[in-house]
Amino acid sequence: MSVKSDLEIAQEAKLLHINKIATKLGISEEDLEHYGKHKAKLPINLIDDEAVEKNNLILVTAITPTPSGEGKTTTSIGLTEGLNKIGKNATVVLREPSLGPVFGMKGGAAGGGYSQVVPMEDINLHFTGDFGAIEKANNLLSALIDNNIQNKKYSLGIDPRTVSWKRVMDMNDRALRSIVSGMGGSAGGIMREAGFNITAASEIMAILCMAKDLADLKEKMGNIYVGDTYDKKAIYARDIKANGAMASLMKDAIKPNLVQTLEGNPAIIHGGPFANIAQGTNSIIATKMGLSHSEYVVTEAGFGADLGAEKFLDIKCRYAGLSPKAVVIVATVRALKYHGGQDLKELKTPNVDALANGFSNLEKHIENMQAFGVPVVVSINKFITDSDEEIAYINDRCAAMDNVRVALCEGWEHGGDGATDLAQEVVDAVDSCTGKFIPAYDLEMSVKEKIEAVATKVYGAASVKFANKALLNLKRIERLGLQNLPICMAKTQNSISDNPKLKGRPEGFELNVREIEIAAGAGFVIPITGAMLRMPGLPMIPAAEGIDIDADGNISGLS
């Protein structure tokens, strides 16, 4: 059987004019800022706080994924189509794709099969320029920092050894992780160790996703911690008078983007932090925009529930005053077999024994989400290679668990028609929700105690080991008065632990915290565990090698 690629399906779609999509949200075309016929930005003043409080937020997360991902975005889109199919008014709110995964290994982030957001090529390649604005704002601060160090007349006396701020680019480029800048003599500036992060890891990206409006964005940018002077005085971006110009570069990027699903339902896309190195969820502004105009809003949080969902709840929901009415955990046959010991190359081969061995991973994620006090629905994201016996095994095991709903999702193959059962389970879960979520830790706890709480409660660690650098970082955080901020754990996405080789449900391990970065502008601190890197590298055969464009501008090879 010939299977069409995601790109072929997207290119064959008959898109509605973006004005018609806005009408479904009750938004006038006069309020849109058009980017052609099929994309538009939405002004922030369209947010209605009363509607936000009244309508229903649904979080889609997942089990610990295989390297290819388990289809959270595809499920989120399919669920939205399914909700609309059963008569609900629903919008999907997603993150923007980074070019790093697009040209690397994982591919784009516009969904797949018949559960996609479109125009797919535009969304995956530059979109409306938000990432470019984030890069420019980030790198402007870098230039101003180096200029201040160089400029003896107006220097603030910044000690270059204390500056941890890095430049960014939206590409996987391992050669830029660690560099020496300022070479070439005195005209080249002050020589110092520096480096690049990927744009998704920039604090500017985090700030965009945490800001409530342009004024708040500007204030948060001013709160970015730059480093210390030689006499140990903390320097922030506002001290360099950087935040006004930085915010000016973000005047359009702060507005969320409106596009559509393949079935012509509204989709809002904004921000793109990774969940293994940042908070892993779209902007507060975008989520509230969706809730202002839809009865149901489906959103997703990156990688497994130990990363994206925990940060969504403990960071984003705290700051935004939001609480999801249901959590959908995406599970796949292939990932559970992978956690059960089956070789990555053999995952298409039926193996119920491996599936049973790996089921503990799903169990742990269910337990974690139930500990947050939110109704749980397991969505079995079906692949065409899954056997009926394997699907039945997951369904039966989940159905036997207390307070767990389960449904098969065939959104990839059938769009909304393949997700109506899931949609009904989600509606029932939403109706059963009686309260707000319960955080994993109190903000009044010390940073060390917060890290230990997440490590033991969410990851299942027995203890936490802090490297000497991390202990010094804790002292700096206390000196700066930032100990009451939430934590944003940087951890491998390949395991619930900090060791990517530990599959299934690791227990009794020691979590290693290497260092703790400060993101005072975004409003959290970032404990970095294991061997985590904030600038990925390309795989041996990058996806970029298969992407092409013909003389008429038709793109091929995107996924």
C-alpha positions as CSV (number, residue, x, y, z in Angstrom):
1,M,0.0,0.0,0.0
2,S,1.4,3.4,-1.0
3,V,1.3,5.9,1.9
4,K,1.4,9.6,1.1
5,S,4.0,11.7,2.9
6,D,3.0,14.4,5.4
7,L,4.2,17.0,2.9
8,E,2.1,15.5,0.0
9,I,-1.0,15.5,2.2
10,A,-0.4,19.1,3.2
11,Q,0.3,20.3,-0.3
12,E,-3.0,18.6,-1.6
13,A,-5.1,20.4,1.1
14,K,-7.5,23.1,0.0
15,L,-6.9,25.9,2.5
16,L,-9.5,28.4,3.6
17,H,-8.7,32.1,3.6
18,I,-7.4,33.0,7.1
19,N,-10.4,35.5,7.4
20,K,-12.7,32.5,7.5
21,I,-10.7,30.8,10.2
22,A,-10.8,34.0,12.3
23,T,-14.6,34.1,11.9
24,K,-14.8,30.7,13.6
25,L,-13.1,32.3,16.6
26,G,-15.5,35.3,16.5
27,I,-12.6,37.6,15.4
28,S,-13.1,40.2,12.7
29,E,-10.8,40.3,9.7
30,E,-10.2,43.9,10.6
31,D,-8.4,42.7,13.8
32,L,-6.0,40.5,11.9
33,E,-2.5,41.4,10.8
34,H,-2.2,39.4,7.6
35,Y,0.9,37.5,6.4
36,G,-0.6,36.5,3.1
37,K,-3.8,34.5,2.6
38,H,-3.3,31.7,5.1
39,K,-1.4,33.3,8.1
40,A,-2.1,36.2,10.4
41,K,-1.1,37.6,13.7
42,L,-3.6,38.3,16.5
43,P,-3.4,41.4,18.6
44,I,-3.0,40.8,22.3
45,N,-6.0,43.0,23.2
46,L,-8.2,40.2,21.9
47,I,-7.6,38.2,25.1
48,D,-10.7,38.1,27.4
49,D,-9.7,37.1,30.9
50,E,-13.3,36.2,31.9
51,A,-13.5,33.7,29.0
52,V,-10.1,32.3,29.9
53,E,-11.4,31.5,33.3
54,K,-14.6,29.9,32.0
55,N,-13.3,27.7,29.2
56,N,-11.5,24.3,29.2
57,L,-7.8,23.8,28.9
58,I,-6.6,20.3,27.9
59,L,-2.9,19.4,28.1
60,V,-1.4,16.7,25.8
61,T,1.8,15.1,27.0
62,A,3.4,11.7,26.4
63,I,5.4,8.7,27.7
64,T,9.2,8.8,27.4
65,P,9.7,8.9,23.6
66,T,11.8,7.1,21.1
67,P,14.2,9.4,19.1
68,S,11.4,9.9,16.5
69,G,8.8,11.1,19.0
70,E,5.4,9.6,19.7
71,G,3.0,12.0,18.1
72,K,2.0,14.6,20.7
73,T,1.4,17.3,18.1
74,T,-0.4,14.9,15.8
75,T,-2.6,13.8,18.7
76,S,-3.2,17.3,19.8
77,I,-4.4,18.3,16.3
78,G,-6.4,15.1,15.8
79,L,-8.0,15.6,19.2
80,T,-9.0,19.1,18.2
81,E,-10.5,17.8,14.9
82,G,-12.3,15.1,16.9
83,L,-13.7,17.6,19.4
84,N,-15.1,19.7,16.6
85,K,-16.5,16.6,15.0
86,I,-18.6,15.8,18.1
87,G,-20.0,19.4,18.2
88,K,-17.5,21.1,20.5
89,N,-15.9,24.5,19.7
90,A,-12.2,23.6,19.9
91,T,-8.8,25.3,19.0
92,V,-5.4,23.8,19.1
93,V,-2.5,25.9,20.5
94,L,1.0,24.7,19.6
95,R,4.7,25.7,19.6
96,E,6.5,26.9,16.5
97,P,9.0,24.5,15.0
98,S,12.8,25.1,15.3
99,L,14.9,24.7,12.2
100,G,17.4,22.5,14.3
101,P,15.1,19.5,14.3
102,V,13.7,20.3,10.9
103,F,17.1,19.9,9.3
104,G,18.4,17.4,11.9
105,M,16.7,14.2,12.8
106,K,13.3,14.7,14.4
107,G,11.7,16.7,11.6
108,G,9.2,19.5,11.8
109,A,6.4,20.2,14.3
110,A,3.3,20.6,12.3
111,G,1.7,17.2,13.0
112,G,1.5,14.3,10.6
113,G,-0.7,12.4,8.3
114,Y,-4.3,13.8,8.3
115,S,-3.7,15.6,11.6
116,Q,-1.7,18.6,10.5
117,V,-1.6,22.3,10.7
118,V,-1.1,24.2,7.4
119,P,0.5,25.8,5.5
120,M,3.0,23.1,6.5
121,E,6.1,24.4,4.6
122,D,5.7,27.9,5.9
123,I,5.2,26.8,9.5
124,N,8.3,24.6,9.4
125,L,10.5,27.1,7.5
126,H,10.7,30.6,9.1
127,F,6.9,31.0,9.5
128,T,6.3,34.7,10.4
129,G,9.8,35.5,11.5
130,D,9.4,35.1,15.3
131,F,12.5,33.0,15.7
132,G,14.5,35.6,13.8
133,A,13.3,38.4,16.1
134,I,14.3,36.3,19.1
135,E,17.8,35.7,17.7
136,K,18.3,39.4,17.0
137,A,17.1,40.4,20.5
138,N,19.3,37.8,22.1
139,N,22.4,38.7,20.0
140,L,21.8,42.4,20.5
141,L,22.3,41.9,24.2
142,S,25.5,39.9,23.5
143,A,26.8,42.7,21.4
144,L,25.9,45.3,24.1
145,I,27.6,43.2,26.8
146,D,30.9,42.9,24.8
147,N,30.7,46.6,23.9
148,N,30.3,47.6,27.5
149,I,33.3,45.5,28.5
150,Q,35.4,47.0,25.7
151,N,34.2,50.6,26.3
152,K,36.4,51.9,29.2
153,K,34.8,55.3,29.4
154,Y,31.3,54.1,30.1
155,S,32.1,50.6,31.3
156,L,30.1,49.1,34.2
157,G,33.1,47.1,35.2
158,I,31.7,43.7,34.2
159,D,34.0,40.9,34.9
160,P,34.1,38.9,31.6
161,R,34.7,35.7,33.5
162,T,31.2,35.9,35.1
163,V,29.3,36.4,31.8
164,S,27.3,33.3,31.0
165,W,25.1,34.9,28.3
166,K,25.6,33.2,24.9
167,R,24.7,34.1,21.4
168,V,22.1,31.9,19.6
169,M,21.2,30.6,16.2
170,D,18.3,28.4,15.1
171,M,20.4,25.5,13.8
172,N,22.1,22.4,15.2
173,D,25.8,23.4,15.0
174,R,28.0,21.6,17.6
175,A,31.1,23.6,16.4
176,L,29.7,26.7,18.0
177,R,29.0,25.3,21.5
178,S,32.2,26.7,22.9
179,I,34.2,29.4,21.2
180,V,36.6,32.2,21.9
181,S,35.3,35.6,21.0
182,G,37.1,38.9,20.7
183,M,40.1,37.6,18.7
184,G,42.0,39.8,16.3
185,G,43.6,42.3,18.5
186,S,42.2,45.3,20.4
187,A,39.8,46.2,17.6
188,G,38.1,42.8,18.0
189,G,37.1,43.4,21.6
190,I,38.1,41.7,24.8
191,M,39.0,38.0,24.2
192,R,36.9,35.7,26.3
193,E,35.3,32.2,26.4
194,A,31.9,32.3,24.8
195,G,29.6,30.1,22.7
196,F,26.2,29.6,21.1
197,N,22.9,28.0,22.2
198,I,20.1,27.0,19.9
199,T,17.4,29.7,19.7
200,A,14.9,27.5,21.4
201,A,17.1,27.5,24.5
202,S,17.5,31.3,24.6
203,E,16.1,33.1,27.6
204,I,14.5,35.5,25.2
205,M,12.4,32.6,23.9
206,A,11.5,31.7,27.5
207,I,10.6,35.3,28.2
208,L,8.4,35.5,25.1
209,C,6.5,32.5,26.3
210,M,6.1,33.8,29.9
211,A,5.2,37.5,29.1
212,K,1.7,38.8,29.4
213,D,2.1,41.8,27.1
214,L,4.8,44.1,25.5
215,A,5.4,46.1,28.7
216,D,5.8,42.9,30.7
217,L,8.2,41.5,28.0
218,K,10.3,44.7,28.2
219,E,10.5,44.5,32.0
220,K,11.4,40.8,32.0
221,M,14.1,41.5,29.4
222,G,15.5,44.1,31.8
223,N,15.6,41.5,34.5
224,I,18.0,39.2,32.6
225,Y,21.1,38.5,34.7
226,V,24.3,39.3,32.8
227,G,27.1,38.8,35.3
228,D,29.0,40.5,38.0
229,T,31.3,43.4,38.3
230,Y,34.8,42.9,39.6
231,D,33.6,44.0,43.0
232,K,30.7,41.4,42.9
233,K,27.8,43.7,42.0
234,A,25.1,42.0,40.0
235,I,24.5,43.5,36.5
236,Y,21.2,43.1,34.6
237,A,20.3,43.9,31.0
238,R,18.5,47.0,32.3
239,D,21.8,48.3,33.6
240,I,23.2,48.2,30.1
241,K,20.1,49.9,28.9
242,A,19.4,47.0,26.5
243,N,15.8,46.0,27.2
244,G,14.2,48.9,25.3
245,A,15.9,48.1,22.0
246,M,15.5,44.3,22.6
247,A,11.7,44.7,23.2
248,S,11.5,46.9,20.1
249,L,12.7,44.0,18.0
250,M,9.9,41.8,19.5
251,K,7.0,44.1,18.8
252,D,5.5,41.7,16.2
253,A,6.9,38.5,17.5
254,I,5.0,38.8,20.8
255,K,1.7,38.5,18.9
256,P,0.5,34.8,18.4
257,N,0.0,33.4,14.9
258,L,-3.3,32.1,13.5
259,V,-3.3,29.3,10.9
260,Q,-5.6,26.3,10.4
261,T,-5.8,22.5,10.6
262,L,-6.4,20.3,7.5
263,E,-10.1,20.3,8.4
264,G,-10.3,24.0,8.6
265,N,-10.3,24.5,12.3
266,P,-8.4,27.3,14.1
267,A,-4.8,26.7,15.2
268,I,-2.7,29.2,17.2
269,I,1.0,28.7,17.1
270,H,3.5,30.8,19.1
271,G,6.9,30.3,20.7
272,G,9.0,27.2,20.6
273,P,11.1,26.4,23.7
274,F,12.4,22.8,23.9
275,A,11.2,20.8,27.0
276,N,14.6,19.1,27.7
277,I,16.4,22.5,28.1
278,A,13.6,25.0,28.6
279,Q,9.9,25.1,29.7
280,G,8.7,23.2,26.5
281,T,5.3,24.9,25.9
282,N,3.9,27.7,23.8
283,S,3.3,31.2,25.2
284,I,0.9,32.2,27.9
285,I,-0.4,34.8,25.5
286,A,-1.3,32.1,22.8
287,T,-2.9,29.8,25.3
288,K,-5.0,32.6,26.8
289,M,-5.9,33.8,23.2
290,G,-7.3,30.3,22.4
291,L,-9.2,30.2,25.7
292,S,-10.7,33.6,25.0
293,H,-12.4,32.4,21.8
294,S,-12.9,28.6,22.2
295,E,-14.8,26.4,24.6
296,Y,-12.0,23.8,24.5
297,V,-8.3,24.5,23.9
298,V,-5.9,21.6,23.3
299,T,-2.2,22.4,23.9
300,E,0.9,20.2,24.2
301,A,4.0,20.1,26.3
302,G,7.2,18.7,24.9
303,F,8.7,15.3,25.2
304,G,7.6,13.1,28.1
305,A,5.3,14.1,31.0
306,D,8.4,14.2,33.3
307,L,9.6,17.2,31.4
308,G,7.0,19.2,29.5
309,A,4.0,18.5,31.7
310,E,5.8,19.1,35.0
311,K,7.1,22.4,33.7
312,F,3.7,23.3,32.2
313,L,2.1,22.9,35.5
314,D,4.8,24.1,38.0
315,I,6.0,27.0,35.9
316,K,3.6,28.2,33.2
317,C,0.3,27.5,35.0
318,R,1.6,29.1,38.2
319,Y,2.5,32.3,36.4
320,A,-0.5,32.4,34.2
321,G,-3.1,31.4,36.7
322,L,-4.2,28.4,34.5
323,S,-5.1,24.9,35.4
324,P,-5.9,22.1,32.8
325,K,-9.2,20.2,33.2
326,A,-7.6,17.0,31.8
327,V,-4.2,15.6,30.8
328,V,-3.9,13.4,27.8
329,I,-0.8,11.0,27.9
330,V,0.1,9.8,24.4
331,A,1.4,6.2,24.4
332,T,2.5,4.2,21.5
333,V,3.1,0.5,21.0
334,R,6.6,1.1,19.6
335,A,7.8,3.2,22.5
336,L,6.6,0.8,25.1
337,K,8.3,-2.0,23.3
338,Y,11.5,0.1,23.2
339,H,11.3,0.6,27.0
340,G,10.7,-3.1,27.3
341,G,14.0,-3.9,25.7
342,Q,13.2,-4.4,22.0
343,D,15.8,-3.1,19.6
344,L,15.0,0.2,17.9
345,K,15.3,-1.4,14.5
346,E,12.8,-4.1,15.4
347,L,10.0,-2.0,16.7
348,K,7.7,-2.8,13.8
349,T,7.8,-6.5,14.8
350,P,4.9,-7.5,17.1
351,N,6.2,-8.3,20.6
352,V,3.7,-8.3,23.5
353,D,6.3,-9.5,25.9
354,A,8.5,-6.4,25.3
355,L,5.3,-4.3,25.5
356,A,4.5,-5.7,28.9
357,N,8.0,-5.1,30.1
358,G,7.9,-1.5,29.0
359,F,4.5,-0.7,30.4
360,S,6.0,0.5,33.6
361,N,7.0,3.7,31.8
362,L,3.4,4.6,31.1
363,E,2.4,3.6,34.6
364,K,4.9,6.1,36.1
365,H,3.7,9.0,33.9
366,I,0.1,8.2,34.8
367,E,1.0,8.2,38.5
368,N,2.8,11.5,38.2
369,M,-0.1,13.2,36.5
370,Q,-2.6,11.8,39.0
371,A,-0.3,13.2,41.8
372,F,-0.9,16.7,40.2
373,G,-4.6,16.1,40.7
374,V,-5.7,16.3,37.1
375,P,-8.0,13.7,35.3
376,V,-5.9,11.5,33.0
377,V,-6.8,10.1,29.6
378,V,-4.4,7.7,27.8
379,S,-4.4,8.1,24.1
380,I,-3.0,5.1,22.2
381,N,-1.5,6.7,19.1
382,K,-1.9,4.0,16.5
383,F,0.7,3.2,13.9
384,I,-0.1,1.0,10.9
385,T,2.5,-1.6,12.1
386,D,0.8,-2.1,15.4
387,S,-0.9,-5.5,15.9
388,D,-4.5,-5.8,17.3
389,E,-3.1,-7.8,20.2
390,E,-0.6,-5.1,21.2
391,I,-3.3,-2.4,21.0
392,A,-5.7,-4.5,23.1
393,Y,-2.9,-5.1,25.7
394,I,-2.4,-1.4,26.4
395,N,-6.2,-0.8,26.4
396,D,-6.9,-3.5,28.9
397,R,-4.0,-2.6,31.2
398,C,-5.1,1.1,31.2
399,A,-8.8,0.2,31.7
400,A,-7.9,-1.8,34.7
401,M,-6.3,1.2,36.4
402,D,-8.2,3.4,38.8
403,N,-9.5,6.7,37.4
404,V,-7.8,6.3,34.0
405,R,-9.6,6.7,30.8
406,V,-8.2,5.3,27.6
407,A,-9.0,5.6,23.9
408,L,-7.5,4.6,20.5
409,C,-6.4,7.6,18.4
410,E,-6.2,7.1,14.6
411,G,-5.9,10.8,13.8
412,W,-2.8,10.3,11.7
413,E,-4.7,8.0,9.3
414,H,-8.3,9.4,9.5
415,G,-8.0,12.9,10.9
416,G,-10.9,14.0,13.1
417,D,-12.9,10.8,12.3
418,G,-10.2,8.8,13.9
419,A,-10.2,10.8,17.1
420,T,-13.9,11.1,18.1
421,D,-13.6,8.3,20.7
422,L,-10.7,10.1,22.3
423,A,-12.5,13.4,22.1
424,Q,-15.5,12.0,24.0
425,E,-13.2,10.5,26.7
426,V,-11.6,13.9,27.1
427,V,-14.9,15.7,27.4
428,D,-15.9,13.2,30.1
429,A,-12.6,13.8,31.9
430,V,-13.1,17.6,31.7
431,D,-16.6,17.2,33.2
432,S,-15.2,15.2,36.0
433,C,-12.6,17.8,37.0
434,T,-13.4,19.3,40.4
435,G,-10.4,21.4,41.3
436,K,-7.1,23.0,40.4
437,F,-3.8,21.1,40.0
438,I,-1.5,20.4,42.9
439,P,2.1,21.7,42.3
440,A,5.1,19.3,42.9
441,Y,6.7,21.8,45.3
442,D,6.1,25.0,47.2
443,L,7.9,28.2,45.9
444,E,9.0,28.9,49.5
445,M,11.2,25.8,49.5
446,S,14.9,26.3,48.8
447,V,16.1,25.7,45.2
448,K,17.9,22.6,46.5
449,E,14.7,21.3,48.0
450,K,12.7,22.0,44.9
451,I,15.2,20.0,42.8
452,E,15.0,17.1,45.2
453,A,11.2,17.2,45.2
454,V,11.1,16.9,41.4
455,A,13.8,14.3,41.3
456,T,12.2,12.0,43.9
457,K,8.5,12.6,43.2
458,V,8.5,12.9,39.4
459,Y,11.6,11.1,38.3
460,G,11.8,8.4,41.0
461,A,15.3,9.2,42.0
462,A,16.6,8.0,45.4
463,S,18.9,11.0,45.9
464,V,20.4,14.1,44.2
465,K,24.1,14.8,43.9
466,F,25.2,18.4,43.4
467,A,28.5,19.1,41.7
468,N,30.8,21.8,43.1
469,K,29.8,24.2,40.4
470,A,26.1,23.6,41.2
471,L,26.7,24.3,44.9
472,L,28.5,27.6,44.0
473,N,25.5,28.4,41.7
474,L,23.1,27.9,44.7
475,K,25.1,30.4,46.7
476,R,24.9,32.9,43.9
477,I,21.1,32.4,43.5
478,E,20.7,33.0,47.2
479,R,22.9,36.1,47.0
480,L,20.8,37.5,44.2
481,G,17.5,36.9,46.1
482,L,16.2,34.4,43.5
483,Q,15.7,31.4,45.8
484,N,11.8,31.6,45.5
485,L,11.7,31.1,41.8
486,P,10.4,27.9,40.3
487,I,12.9,25.4,38.7
488,C,13.1,24.4,35.0
489,M,15.0,21.1,34.9
490,A,17.3,20.5,31.9
491,K,17.4,16.7,31.5
492,T,17.6,14.1,28.8
493,Q,14.3,13.3,27.1
494,N,15.3,9.7,26.5
495,S,14.8,8.5,30.1
496,I,12.8,9.5,33.2
497,S,16.2,9.6,34.8
498,D,19.2,11.8,33.8
499,N,20.9,8.8,32.2
500,P,19.5,8.3,28.6
501,K,20.4,4.6,28.7
502,L,18.0,3.8,31.5
503,K,14.7,2.8,29.9
504,G,11.4,1.9,31.3
505,R,10.9,3.0,34.9
506,P,14.3,3.6,36.5
507,E,14.3,3.5,40.3
508,G,16.8,4.1,43.1
509,F,19.2,6.1,40.9
510,E,21.2,9.2,41.8
511,L,20.3,12.4,39.9
512,N,23.4,14.5,39.0
513,V,23.1,18.2,38.9
514,R,26.0,19.7,37.0
515,E,25.3,23.4,37.3
516,I,22.3,25.8,37.8
517,E,21.8,28.6,35.3
518,I,19.9,31.8,36.2
519,A,17.0,32.9,34.0
520,A,15.8,35.8,36.2
521,G,14.1,37.5,33.2
522,A,12.0,34.4,32.5
523,G,11.4,33.9,36.2
524,F,13.0,30.6,36.9
525,V,16.4,28.9,37.5
526,I,17.7,26.0,35.3
527,P,19.3,23.0,37.0
528,I,21.3,21.2,34.3
529,T,21.6,17.5,34.9
530,G,23.8,14.8,33.4
531,A,25.4,15.6,30.1
532,M,22.7,17.9,28.7
533,L,23.7,20.3,26.0
534,R,21.9,23.5,24.9
535,M,23.3,23.4,21.4
536,P,22.5,20.1,19.6
537,G,24.5,18.6,16.8
538,L,23.4,17.2,13.5
539,P,23.0,13.4,13.1
540,M,25.3,11.4,10.7
541,I,22.7,11.8,7.9
542,P,20.8,15.0,8.6
543,A,17.3,15.5,7.2
544,A,18.6,18.5,5.4
545,E,20.1,16.2,2.8
546,G,16.7,15.1,1.7
547,I,15.0,18.5,1.5
548,D,14.9,20.2,-1.9
549,I,13.1,22.8,-4.0
550,D,12.4,22.9,-7.7
551,A,12.4,25.7,-10.2
552,D,8.8,26.5,-9.5
553,G,9.4,26.9,-5.7
554,N,7.8,23.5,-4.8
555,I,9.5,22.0,-1.7
556,S,10.1,18.3,-1.2
557,G,11.5,16.2,1.6
558,L,10.0,18.1,4.6
559,S,8.6,15.9,7.4
